[in-house]
Amino acid sequence: MLRKAALVEGSTLILLVLIAVPLKRLMGMPEVVSIIGPIHGLAFLVYFGMLMLFLSRGFLTTKQWGIGFIAAFIPFGSFVFERRQLSQI
């Protein structure tokens, strides 16, 4: 479940940063950010909740949790975290 949440969070961040924001800035289409932004926000909250759940149940170490949290703020970071850290779970 955390692996899926990481992939969804990473995908929505990519959509927001690489598509929605440039469309807003370059093409004057702020409505794209108004749509993708809340979707990404929800995806981030679900991902963060899953990180907390997995940490509390002992499936993640504190270090893995920290890496996963930081990865959520870096484009493609959640994909790397999912592949390198979560494949062990």
DSSP file (Angstrom, degrees, kcal/mol; ACC not computed):
  #  RESIDUE AA STRUCTURE BP1 BP2  ACC     N-H-->O    O-->H-N    N-H-->O    O-->H-N    TCO  KAPPA ALPHA  PHI   PSI    X-CA   Y-CA   Z-CA
    1    1 A M     >        0   0    0      0, 0.0     4,-2.2     0, 0.0     5,-0.1   0.000 360.0 360.0 360.0 -40.7    0.0    0.0    0.0
    2    2 A L  H  >  +     0   0    0      1,-0.2     4,-2.5     2,-0.2     5,-0.2   0.871 360.0  56.4 -65.3 -36.1    2.9    2.4    0.8
    3    3 A R  H  > S+     0   0    0      2,-0.2     4,-2.0     1,-0.2    -1,-0.2   0.925 108.8  45.8 -61.7 -43.8    4.5    1.6   -2.5
    4    4 A K  H  > S+     0   0    0      2,-0.2     4,-2.5     1,-0.2     5,-0.2   0.910 111.7  51.8 -65.0 -41.8    1.3    2.6   -4.4
    5    5 A A  H  X S+     0   0    0     -4,-2.2     4,-2.7     1,-0.2     5,-0.2   0.893 108.9  51.4 -61.9 -39.6    1.0    5.8   -2.3
    6    6 A A  H  X S+     0   0    0     -4,-2.5     4,-2.5     2,-0.2    -1,-0.2   0.904 111.2  47.6 -63.6 -41.6    4.6    6.7   -3.1
    7    7 A L  H  X S+     0   0    0     -4,-2.0     4,-2.2     2,-0.2    -2,-0.2   0.899 113.9  46.3 -68.0 -40.5    4.0    6.2   -6.9
    8    8 A V  H  X S+     0   0    0     -4,-2.5     4,-2.5     2,-0.2     5,-0.2   0.932 113.9  48.4 -67.3 -45.0    0.8    8.3   -6.8
    9    9 A E  H  X S+     0   0    0     -4,-2.7     4,-2.0    34,-0.2    -2,-0.2   0.930 113.6  47.2 -60.7 -45.7    2.4   11.0   -4.7
   10   10 A G  H  X S+     0   0    0     -4,-2.5     4,-2.1    -5,-0.2    66,-0.3   0.891 111.8  50.6 -63.1 -40.1    5.4   11.1   -7.1
   11   11 A S  H  X S+     0   0    0     -4,-2.2     4,-2.4     1,-0.2    -1,-0.2   0.906 110.7  47.8 -65.8 -42.1    3.2   11.2  -10.2
   12   12 A T  H  X S+     0   0    0     -4,-2.5     4,-2.3     2,-0.2    -1,-0.2   0.856 110.1  53.0 -70.2 -32.5    1.1   14.0   -8.9
   13   13 A L  H  X S+     0   0    0     -4,-2.0     4,-3.0    -5,-0.2     5,-0.3   0.920 109.8  48.6 -65.4 -42.4    4.2   16.0   -8.0
   14   14 A I  H  X>S+     0   0    0     -4,-2.1     4,-2.8     1,-0.2     5,-0.6   0.933 111.7  49.4 -61.7 -46.0    5.6   15.6  -11.5
   15   15 A L  I  X>S+     0   0    0     -4,-2.4     5,-2.9     1,-0.2     4,-1.2   0.912 115.1  45.0 -58.7 -42.3    2.3   16.6  -13.0
   16   16 A L  I  <>S+     0   0    0     -4,-2.3     5,-2.6     3,-0.2    -2,-0.2   0.953 121.5  35.0 -67.2 -50.7    2.2   19.7  -10.8
   17   17 A V  I  <5S+     0   0    0     -4,-3.0    -2,-0.2     3,-0.2    -3,-0.2   0.892 127.4  33.4 -76.0 -41.0    5.8   20.8  -11.2
   18   18 A L  I  <5S+     0   0    0     -4,-2.8    -3,-0.2    -5,-0.3    -1,-0.2   0.667 134.9  14.6 -94.4 -16.9    6.5   19.9  -14.8
   19   19 A I  I  X<S+     0   0    0     -4,-1.2     4,-2.1    -5,-0.6    -3,-0.2   0.727 123.3  43.4-120.8 -57.2    3.0   20.4  -16.4
   20   20 A A  I  ><S+     0   0    0     -5,-2.9     4,-2.1     2,-0.2    13,-0.3   0.928 115.2  45.2 -66.0 -48.3    0.6   22.5  -14.3
   21   21 A V  H  ><S+     0   0    0     -5,-2.6     4,-2.9    -6,-0.2     5,-0.3   0.931 114.0  48.6 -66.0 -45.0    3.0   25.2  -13.0
   22   22 A P  H  >>S+     0   0    0      0, 0.0     4,-3.2     0, 0.0     5,-0.6   0.905 111.1  51.5 -60.4 -37.9    4.5   25.8  -16.5
   23   23 A L  H  X5S+     0   0    0     -4,-2.1     6,-1.6     3,-0.2     4,-1.3   0.895 112.4  46.9 -63.1 -38.1    1.1   26.0  -18.0
   24   24 A K  H  X5S+     0   0    0     -4,-2.1     4,-0.8     4,-0.2    -1,-0.2   0.947 120.6  36.5 -65.9 -48.7    0.1   28.5  -15.4
   25   25 A R  H  <5S+     0   0    0     -4,-2.9    -2,-0.2     2,-0.1    -1,-0.1   0.896 128.7  30.1 -74.8 -42.0    3.2   30.7  -15.8
   26   26 A L  H  <5S+     0   0    0     -4,-3.2    -3,-0.2    -5,-0.3    -2,-0.1   0.791 131.5  29.3 -92.3 -29.7    3.8   30.4  -19.5
   27   27 A M  H  <<S-     0   0    0     -4,-1.3    -3,-0.2    -5,-0.6    -2,-0.1   0.414  99.9-118.3-113.7  -0.4    0.3   30.0  -20.9
   28   28 A G     <  +     0   0    0     -4,-0.8    -4,-0.2    -6,-0.2    -3,-0.1   0.896  66.6 138.5  65.2  40.6   -1.8   31.9  -18.3
   29   29 A M    >>  +     0   0    0     -6,-1.6     3,-1.3    -9,-0.2     4,-0.5  -0.636  13.8 160.6-117.2  72.1   -3.8   28.8  -17.3
   30   30 A P  H 3>  +     0   0    0      0, 0.0     4,-1.8     0, 0.0     3,-0.4   0.721  65.3  75.4 -67.2 -19.1   -4.0   28.9  -13.5
   31   31 A E  H 3> S+     0   0    0      1,-0.2     4,-1.1     2,-0.2     5,-0.2   0.790  86.5  62.2 -64.2 -25.7   -7.0   26.5  -13.5
   32   32 A V  H <> S+     0   0    0     -3,-1.3     4,-2.9     1,-0.2     3,-0.4   0.926 106.1  44.5 -65.3 -43.0   -4.6   23.6  -14.2
   33   33 A V  H  X S+     0   0    0     -4,-0.5     4,-2.5    -3,-0.4    -1,-0.2   0.859 108.0  59.6 -66.7 -34.6   -2.9   24.3  -10.9
   34   34 A S  H  < S+     0   0    0     -4,-1.8    -1,-0.2     2,-0.2    -2,-0.2   0.771 114.6  36.3 -64.6 -24.8   -6.3   24.7   -9.2
   35   35 A I  H  X S+     0   0    0     -4,-1.1     4,-1.1    -3,-0.4    -2,-0.2   0.899 123.7  38.1 -90.7 -52.6   -7.1   21.1  -10.3
   36   36 A I  H  X S+     0   0    0     -4,-2.9     4,-2.8     1,-0.2     5,-0.2   0.851 107.8  65.6 -71.2 -35.3   -3.8   19.3   -9.9
   37   37 A G  H  X S+     0   0    0     -4,-2.5     4,-2.5    -5,-0.3    -1,-0.2   0.936 104.7  41.1 -55.8 -54.4   -2.7   21.2   -6.7
   38   38 A P  H  > S+     0   0    0      0, 0.0     4,-2.4     0, 0.0    -1,-0.2   0.850 113.5  54.8 -64.8 -32.3   -5.4   19.8   -4.4
   39   39 A I  H  X S+     0   0    0     -4,-1.1     4,-2.4     2,-0.2    -2,-0.2   0.938 111.2  44.8 -63.9 -44.9   -5.1   16.3   -6.0
   40   40 A H  H  X S+     0   0    0     -4,-2.8     4,-2.9     2,-0.2     5,-0.2   0.902 110.5  55.3 -64.5 -40.1   -1.3   16.4   -5.2
   41   41 A G  H  X S+     0   0    0     -4,-2.5     4,-2.2    -5,-0.2    -2,-0.2   0.920 110.3  44.8 -58.4 -44.9   -2.1   17.7   -1.7
   42   42 A L  H  X S+     0   0    0     -4,-2.4     4,-2.4     2,-0.2    -1,-0.2   0.915 112.6  51.5 -65.0 -43.4   -4.4   14.8   -1.0
   43   43 A A  H  X S+     0   0    0     -4,-2.4     4,-2.5     1,-0.2   -34,-0.2   0.899 110.0  50.1 -60.9 -40.5   -1.9   12.3   -2.4
   44   44 A F  H  X S+     0   0    0     -4,-2.9     4,-3.1     2,-0.2     5,-0.2   0.924 110.0  49.8 -64.0 -44.1    0.8   13.8   -0.2
   45   45 A L  H  X S+     0   0    0     -4,-2.2     4,-2.5     2,-0.2    -2,-0.2   0.902 112.3  47.3 -62.8 -40.8   -1.4   13.5    2.9
   46   46 A V  H  X S+     0   0    0     -4,-2.4     4,-2.5     2,-0.2    -1,-0.2   0.935 113.7  48.4 -64.1 -45.8   -2.2    9.9    2.1
   47   47 A Y  H  X S+     0   0    0     -4,-2.5     4,-2.6     2,-0.2    -2,-0.2   0.929 112.7  47.7 -59.6 -47.1    1.5    9.1    1.5
   48   48 A F  H  X S+     0   0    0     -4,-3.1     4,-2.5     1,-0.2    -1,-0.2   0.912 111.4  51.0 -61.9 -42.8    2.5   10.9    4.7
   49   49 A G  H  X S+     0   0    0     -4,-2.5     4,-2.4    -5,-0.2    -1,-0.2   0.894 110.4  49.0 -60.8 -40.3   -0.2    9.0    6.6
   50   50 A M  H  X S+     0   0    0     -4,-2.5     4,-2.8     2,-0.2     5,-0.2   0.898 109.0  52.8 -67.1 -40.0    1.1    5.7    5.2
   51   51 A L  H  X S+     0   0    0     -4,-2.6     4,-2.3     1,-0.2    -2,-0.2   0.936 111.4  46.8 -58.1 -45.7    4.7    6.6    6.1
   52   52 A M  H  X S+     0   0    0     -4,-2.5     4,-2.7     2,-0.2    -2,-0.2   0.908 112.4  49.9 -63.4 -42.4    3.5    7.2    9.7
   53   53 A L  H  X S+     0   0    0     -4,-2.4     4,-1.7     2,-0.2     6,-0.2   0.931 112.1  46.8 -62.0 -46.6    1.5    4.0    9.8
   54   54 A F  H  <>S+     0   0    0     -4,-2.8     5,-2.3     1,-0.2     6,-1.2   0.865 113.6  49.3 -66.5 -35.4    4.4    1.9    8.5
   55   55 A L  H ><5S+     0   0    0     -4,-2.3     3,-1.3    -5,-0.2    -2,-0.2   0.935 110.7  49.5 -66.2 -45.9    6.8    3.6   11.0
   56   56 A S  H 3<5S+     0   0    0     -4,-2.7    -2,-0.2     1,-0.3    -1,-0.2   0.786 111.6  49.0 -66.6 -26.7    4.5    3.0   13.9
   57   57 A R  T 3<5S-     0   0    0     -4,-1.7    -1,-0.3    -5,-0.2    -2,-0.2   0.418 117.1-111.2 -93.6   2.0    4.0   -0.7   13.0
   58   58 A G  T < 5S+     0   0    0     -3,-1.3    -3,-0.2    -4,-0.3    -2,-0.1   0.603  85.7 118.2  83.9  11.0    7.8   -1.3   12.7
   59   59 A F  S   <S+     0   0    0     -5,-2.3     2,-0.4    -6,-0.2    -4,-0.2   0.707  76.7  41.7 -81.8 -19.8    7.8   -1.8    8.9
   60   60 A L  S    S-     0   0    0     -6,-1.2    -2,-0.2    -9,-0.1     2,-0.1  -0.956  78.7-132.8-124.5 144.9   10.1    1.2    8.4
   61   61 A T     >  -     0   0    0     -2,-0.4     4,-2.5     1,-0.1     5,-0.2  -0.456  34.6-106.0 -81.9 167.6   13.1    2.4   10.4
   62   62 A T  H  > S+     0   0    0      1,-0.2     4,-2.5     2,-0.2     5,-0.2   0.890 123.4  52.7 -61.2 -38.5   13.3    6.1   11.4
   63   63 A K  H  > S+     0   0    0      2,-0.2     4,-2.4     1,-0.2    -1,-0.2   0.930 109.5  47.5 -63.4 -46.1   16.0    6.5    8.8
   64   64 A Q  H  > S+     0   0    0      1,-0.2     4,-2.7     2,-0.2    -2,-0.2   0.903 111.2  52.2 -61.9 -40.6   13.8    5.0    6.1
   65   65 A W  H  X S+     0   0    0     -4,-2.5     4,-2.5     2,-0.2    -2,-0.2   0.934 109.9  48.6 -60.1 -46.1   10.9    7.2    7.2
   66   66 A G  H  X S+     0   0    0     -4,-2.5     4,-2.5     2,-0.2     5,-0.2   0.898 111.6  48.9 -61.8 -42.1   13.1   10.3    7.0
   67   67 A I  H  X S+     0   0    0     -4,-2.4     4,-2.5     1,-0.2    -1,-0.2   0.924 112.4  48.9 -63.1 -44.0   14.3    9.4    3.5
   68   68 A G  H  X S+     0   0    0     -4,-2.7     4,-0.9     2,-0.2    -2,-0.2   0.880 111.7  49.2 -63.4 -38.9   10.7    8.8    2.4
   69   69 A F  H >< S+     0   0    0     -4,-2.5     3,-0.7     2,-0.2     4,-0.3   0.942 114.0  44.1 -66.8 -48.2    9.6   12.1    3.8
   70   70 A I  H >< S+     0   0    0     -4,-2.5     3,-1.8     1,-0.2     4,-0.3   0.884 107.1  61.2 -63.8 -38.1   12.4   14.1    2.2
   71   71 A A  H >< S+     0   0    0     -4,-2.5     3,-1.3     1,-0.3     7,-0.6   0.786  91.6  68.0 -59.8 -27.7   11.8   12.2   -1.1
   72   72 A A  T << S+     0   0    0     -4,-0.9    -1,-0.3    -3,-0.7    -2,-0.2   0.703  99.1  50.5 -66.8 -18.5    8.3   13.5   -1.3
   73   73 A F  T <  S+     0   0    0     -3,-1.8    -1,-0.3    -4,-0.3    -2,-0.2   0.462  98.6  75.7 -98.2  -2.8    9.6   17.0   -1.8
   74   74 A I  S X> S-     0   0    0     -3,-1.3     3,-2.9    -4,-0.3     4,-0.6  -0.938  90.2-111.9-113.3 124.2   12.0   16.1   -4.7
   75   75 A P  T 34 S+     0   0    0      0, 0.0    -2,-0.1     0, 0.0   -64,-0.1  -0.319 106.7   8.0 -53.9 133.4   10.7   15.4   -8.2
   76   76 A F  T 3> S+     0   0    0    -66,-0.3     4,-1.8    -4,-0.1     5,-0.2   0.325 100.2 113.4  72.4  -3.6   11.2   11.7   -8.9
   77   77 A G  H <> S+     0   0    0     -3,-2.9     4,-2.7    -6,-0.3    -5,-0.2   0.886  71.7  52.7 -63.8 -40.1   12.3   11.3   -5.3
   78   78 A S  H  X S+     0   0    0     -7,-0.6     4,-2.5    -4,-0.6    -1,-0.2   0.836 107.2  53.4 -65.6 -31.7    9.3    9.1   -4.3
   79   79 A F  H  > S+     0   0    0      2,-0.2     4,-2.2     1,-0.2    -1,-0.2   0.920 110.8  45.6 -68.3 -43.0   10.0    6.8   -7.3
   80   80 A V  H  X S+     0   0    0     -4,-1.8     4,-3.0     2,-0.2     5,-0.4   0.922 114.1  49.4 -64.9 -44.3   13.6    6.3   -6.1
   81   81 A F  H  X>S+     0   0    0     -4,-2.7     4,-2.4     1,-0.2     5,-1.5   0.928 111.3  49.4 -59.9 -45.8   12.4    5.8   -2.5
   82   82 A E  H  <5S+     0   0    0     -4,-2.5     5,-0.4     3,-0.2     4,-0.2   0.916 116.6  41.7 -60.1 -44.0    9.8    3.2   -3.7
   83   83 A R  H  <5S+     0   0    0     -4,-2.2     4,-0.3     3,-0.2    -2,-0.2   0.915 125.0  32.1 -73.0 -43.8   12.4    1.3   -5.7
   84   84 A R  H  <5S+     0   0    0     -4,-3.0    -3,-0.2    -5,-0.2    -2,-0.2   0.870 131.5  24.1 -86.4 -38.0   15.3    1.4   -3.3
   85   85 A Q  T ><5S+     0   0    0     -4,-2.4     3,-0.9    -5,-0.4     4,-0.2   0.860 121.5  46.7 -98.1 -41.4   13.7    1.3    0.1
   86   86 A L  G > <S+     0   0    0     -5,-1.5     3,-1.1     1,-0.2    -3,-0.2   0.655  94.2  74.1 -84.0 -13.9   10.3   -0.2   -0.2
   87   87 A S  G 3  S+     0   0    0     -5,-0.4    -1,-0.2    -4,-0.3    -2,-0.1   0.722  93.2  59.1 -67.9 -17.4   11.4   -3.2   -2.4
   88   88 A Q  G <         0   0    0     -3,-0.9    -1,-0.2     1,-0.2    -2,-0.2   0.645 360.0 360.0 -82.3 -16.1   12.8   -4.6    0.9
   89   89 A I    <         0   0    0     -3,-1.1    -1,-0.2    -4,-0.2    -2,-0.2   0.458 360.0 360.0 -86.2 360.0    9.5   -4.6    2.6
